[in-house]
Amino acid sequence: MTQSQNSHWAELFDQALKIISQVNSKFPVLDSWSFGGGTALMLQIGHRESFDVDIFIDDPQVLSYLNPQTQGFALDLYPDAYTFDGTHALKIVFKDIGEVDFIVATHLTSEPTREREIRGQRVHLETPAEIVAKKIFYRGGLMQPRDMFDIACVRESEGHDYLVKALIPFKDSCTRALKTARVMDARLAEAVMSKLLYQSKYSRIPSQAQQVTIEILEAVCGYEPTTEV
């Protein structure tokens, strides 16, 4: 396990809450959002350190209203850079701390969130199944070693069947992800995963994650519903 700086996710989450609160101060511009991504997964299964905060919304028109640079929001931390593509994502960069990403992406699974109190706020926290489904659906063909690490950790925590059931509706995406997982250089993937700040209970995962991911995706791609006679 590589030693590095501690995650400042809590400070970043506080800034995200401040942005949402201020954008809604006069009328509810953003009335539905969820907390997902690697940090949300970390808070549920405790697998590794994660540094960024991902907030998912379903309306691309809201993105421009969330930009502190143009809206003049009062924050505790001053952002150092922004990336805004206009329709999909707004990235707010805090140098040496991390990023807050507002991402347009609809929910995919049947039970995508669970309500939980985080930093004194009741929020919709995306489930491990939803987080993995988004990884596969939106970037399966571009899957990275870190994604495979997260997938393998979710299987370790929640079970093989839990993941397969969640991914069955997305066979096409799983097919693309499977091709990527199969051709990825195994030694390089393990080397990258070994540098993650993982917890000791998941110390076996870097050497297993690629094969575990392949097994899960193969199970999804090979699934055939049972036909009752």
FITOR-496256 format. One record per residue (C-alpha): x, y, z. Coordinates in pm, 1 decimal. Example, Ala and Ser with C-alpha at 12.3 -4.5 7.8 and 13.67 -1.06 7.14 Angstrom:
2
(site (1230.0,-450.0,780.0))
(site (1367.0,-106.0,714.0))
END
This chain:
229
(site (0.0,0.0,0.0))
(site (148.6,334.1,-107.6))
(site (166.9,609.4,152.1))
(site (46.5,953.7,45.9))
(site (-158.3,1252.1,157.8))
(site (-482.4,1196.4,340.3))
(site (-807.0,1244.4,155.7))
(site (-980.1,1580.8,196.3))
(site (-1311.2,1447.6,68.5))
(site (-1502.8,1593.6,364.6))
(site (-1386.7,1948.2,289.8))
(site (-1473.6,1900.6,-76.2))
(site (-1815.2,1760.3,10.7))
(site (-1880.1,2065.7,227.2))
(site (-1800.9,2290.5,-70.7))
(site (-2037.0,2089.2,-291.0))
(site (-2312.3,2133.7,-31.7))
(site (-2245.0,2507.5,-19.2))
(site (-2275.5,2531.3,-397.3))
(site (-2603.5,2339.3,-396.5))
(site (-2740.0,2545.9,-107.9))
(site (-2654.4,2874.4,-275.9))
(site (-2788.3,2775.7,-616.8))
(site (-3116.9,2684.6,-444.4))
(site (-3127.7,2994.0,-222.5))
(site (-3393.5,3176.7,-425.5))
(site (-3575.2,2888.7,-592.8))
(site (-3510.3,2513.4,-632.5))
(site (-3281.4,2498.4,-935.9))
(site (-3135.3,2164.7,-827.0))
(site (-3395.4,1962.2,-638.9))
(site (-3259.9,1614.7,-711.3))
(site (-2901.6,1491.0,-686.2))
(site (-2701.7,1196.3,-557.0))
(site (-2353.3,1137.5,-418.5))
(site (-2168.3,867.1,-610.7))
(site (-1827.6,764.8,-743.2))
(site (-1522.2,633.7,-564.0))
(site (-1559.4,837.6,-246.0))
(site (-1921.9,732.4,-202.0))
(site (-1806.9,373.3,-245.4))
(site (-1526.8,425.2,7.4))
(site (-1777.1,544.8,267.5))
(site (-1974.7,221.3,229.7))
(site (-1715.6,-54.1,195.4))
(site (-1397.6,114.0,324.0))
(site (-1181.2,-29.6,48.5))
(site (-938.9,253.6,-33.7))
(site (-875.9,623.6,-0.1))
(site (-1060.8,836.3,-252.5))
(site (-995.1,1204.0,-306.5))
(site (-1271.3,1353.0,-520.9))
(site (-1643.1,1417.1,-477.0))
(site (-1883.9,1319.5,-755.5))
(site (-2233.9,1466.7,-751.6))
(site (-2475.7,1323.8,-1008.9))
(site (-2764.5,1522.9,-1151.7))
(site (-3014.4,1447.8,-1428.3))
(site (-3062.4,1788.3,-1593.8))
(site (-2777.6,1930.6,-1808.1))
(site (-2936.0,2276.6,-1800.4))
(site (-2848.0,2303.7,-1431.0))
(site (-2471.5,2273.4,-1483.6))
(site (-2409.8,2636.7,-1573.9))
(site (-2582.8,2749.0,-1252.7))
(site (-2338.7,2543.5,-1041.9))
(site (-2022.0,2718.1,-1156.5))
(site (-1875.4,2926.8,-869.0))
(site (-1667.4,3122.5,-1119.7))
(site (-1971.3,3267.6,-1294.7))
(site (-2221.5,3263.8,-1008.7))
(site (-2009.3,3430.4,-740.5))
(site (-2071.1,3169.1,-472.0))
(site (-1909.2,3215.4,-130.3))
(site (-1695.5,2909.7,-49.4))
(site (-1448.4,2822.2,224.6))
(site (-1196.4,2702.8,-34.6))
(site (-1112.4,2897.6,-349.0))
(site (-1116.3,2684.0,-666.4))
(site (-799.4,2690.0,-877.3))
(site (-941.5,2569.9,-1208.9))
(site (-1260.3,2473.2,-1386.2))
(site (-1351.3,2244.9,-1673.3))
(site (-1699.8,2276.3,-1817.7))
(site (-1818.1,2105.3,-2135.8))
(site (-2161.6,2264.5,-2128.7))
(site (-2372.2,1949.5,-2133.6))
(site (-2214.1,1664.2,-1939.4))
(site (-1986.2,1771.0,-1656.8))
(site (-1850.3,2057.8,-1450.9))
(site (-1514.5,1992.6,-1282.7))
(site (-1407.9,2224.4,-1001.5))
(site (-1040.7,2181.6,-909.0))
(site (-892.5,2265.1,-570.0))
(site (-513.6,2241.3,-598.6))
(site (-347.5,1984.9,-368.5))
(site (-688.4,1890.4,-227.4))
(site (-902.0,1732.0,-498.2))
(site (-1197.0,1793.9,-724.8))
(site (-1571.7,1836.2,-706.4))
(site (-1741.4,1700.6,-1017.9))
(site (-2102.8,1768.1,-1108.4))
(site (-2195.6,1502.7,-1364.2))
(site (-2508.5,1456.4,-1571.8))
(site (-2599.9,1087.4,-1558.6))
(site (-2932.3,920.6,-1491.6))
(site (-2974.7,638.1,-1242.7))
(site (-2937.4,289.7,-1385.2))
(site (-3033.4,31.7,-1123.6))
(site (-3369.8,-43.9,-965.8))
(site (-3260.0,82.7,-622.5))
(site (-2987.8,335.1,-705.6))
(site (-2954.7,518.3,-374.3))
(site (-3000.3,487.3,-1.6))
(site (-3062.9,781.7,227.9))
(site (-2779.5,851.2,467.5))
(site (-2655.8,1137.8,681.5))
(site (-2318.9,1268.3,565.7))
(site (-2158.5,1575.6,721.3))
(site (-2487.9,1661.1,889.5))
(site (-2687.2,1645.9,566.1))
(site (-2938.4,1380.0,460.2))
(site (-2828.4,1279.3,111.7))
(site (-2905.1,1018.3,-151.0))
(site (-2592.6,801.2,-144.0))
(site (-2551.3,581.7,-450.3))
(site (-2531.8,210.4,-374.6))
(site (-2226.7,1.1,-466.4))
(site (-2436.5,-161.1,-741.3))
(site (-2525.9,177.6,-890.8))
(site (-2166.1,297.9,-872.9))
(site (-2034.9,-9.4,-1054.8))
(site (-2318.7,1.5,-1308.7))
(site (-2224.0,359.8,-1396.1))
(site (-1858.8,260.0,-1437.6))
(site (-1955.7,-13.6,-1681.8))
(site (-2233.7,169.9,-1866.2))
(site (-2062.4,503.8,-1918.5))
(site (-1698.5,401.7,-1961.9))
(site (-1677.7,24.2,-1983.3))
(site (-1477.4,34.9,-2305.2))
(site (-1231.7,273.1,-2137.5))
(site (-1214.7,87.6,-1806.7))
(site (-902.9,153.1,-1599.4))
(site (-722.7,-63.3,-1339.5))
(site (-877.0,144.6,-1059.8))
(site (-1223.6,57.1,-1191.1))
(site (-1139.7,-313.2,-1180.3))
(site (-1007.9,-271.9,-826.9))
(site (-1336.2,-113.0,-718.8))
(site (-1540.6,-383.0,-891.3))
(site (-1342.6,-660.5,-723.0))
(site (-1377.0,-491.7,-383.7))
(site (-1753.7,-466.6,-426.4))
(site (-1765.9,-837.7,-501.9))
(site (-1557.5,-902.9,-191.0))
(site (-1793.4,-689.7,17.9))
(site (-2134.3,-757.9,-136.2))
(site (-2096.5,-1087.0,-322.2))
(site (-2075.2,-1213.9,-680.5))
(site (-2450.2,-1248.5,-735.9))
(site (-2513.7,-894.8,-610.8))
(site (-2302.8,-750.2,-890.6))
(site (-2417.9,-984.3,-1164.3))
(site (-2782.7,-906.1,-1090.7))
(site (-2714.9,-533.0,-1106.0))
(site (-2530.9,-555.8,-1438.0))
(site (-2757.5,-794.9,-1630.7))
(site (-2963.4,-510.3,-1785.5))
(site (-2643.2,-371.7,-1939.1))
(site (-2511.3,-666.8,-2138.7))
(site (-2390.4,-455.8,-2430.6))
(site (-2186.3,-234.5,-2201.8))
(site (-2053.4,-540.8,-2019.8))
(site (-1944.9,-690.2,-2352.1))
(site (-1737.3,-380.8,-2427.9))
(site (-1594.2,-377.6,-2076.7))
(site (-1509.0,-747.7,-2099.7))
(site (-1306.5,-690.5,-2416.9))
(site (-1115.1,-414.3,-2241.0))
(site (-1050.2,-624.1,-1929.9))
(site (-926.3,-919.5,-2133.9))
(site (-668.8,-723.6,-2334.6))
(site (-536.6,-510.4,-2049.2))
(site (-175.6,-586.6,-1961.2))
(site (-200.8,-784.9,-1637.3))
(site (135.1,-678.4,-1493.5))
(site (70.8,-313.1,-1565.6))
(site (-280.1,-332.1,-1418.5))
(site (-153.2,-492.4,-1098.2))
(site (127.1,-236.9,-1069.5))
(site (-120.2,49.7,-1099.0))
(site (-358.8,-103.9,-845.5))
(site (-74.8,-172.3,-601.8))
(site (-20.1,203.0,-575.5))
(site (-375.5,269.5,-460.2))
(site (-423.0,355.5,-93.4))
(site (-618.6,41.2,-17.1))
(site (-707.3,-94.9,324.8))
(site (-529.2,-404.8,453.5))
(site (-838.7,-627.3,429.6))
(site (-829.7,-570.3,52.3))
(site (-455.6,-630.3,12.5))
(site (-512.2,-934.2,-213.0))
(site (-725.7,-741.7,-458.9))
(site (-453.4,-588.8,-683.8))
(site (-339.5,-935.4,-790.4))
(site (-695.5,-1065.8,-832.1))
(site (-902.6,-774.8,-960.0))
(site (-855.4,-824.9,-1332.0))
(site (-958.2,-1190.7,-1321.6))
(site (-1244.1,-1117.3,-1082.3))
(site (-1373.4,-845.4,-1314.8))
(site (-1351.8,-1079.4,-1613.5))
(site (-1543.4,-1349.9,-1424.5))
(site (-1822.2,-1109.1,-1330.0))
(site (-1854.7,-971.3,-1682.3))
(site (-1848.8,-1320.2,-1833.0))
(site (-2129.7,-1421.6,-1598.0))
(site (-2336.7,-1123.2,-1710.1))
(site (-2267.6,-1172.2,-2080.1))
(site (-2349.0,-1542.1,-2056.0))
(site (-2667.8,-1496.4,-1857.5))
(site (-2985.2,-1638.2,-2007.8))
(site (-3317.5,-1593.1,-1826.0))
(site (-3487.1,-1909.7,-1710.1))
(site (-3790.8,-1999.1,-1917.1))
(site (-4070.7,-2163.0,-1724.6))
(site (-4240.9,-2454.7,-1898.9))
END
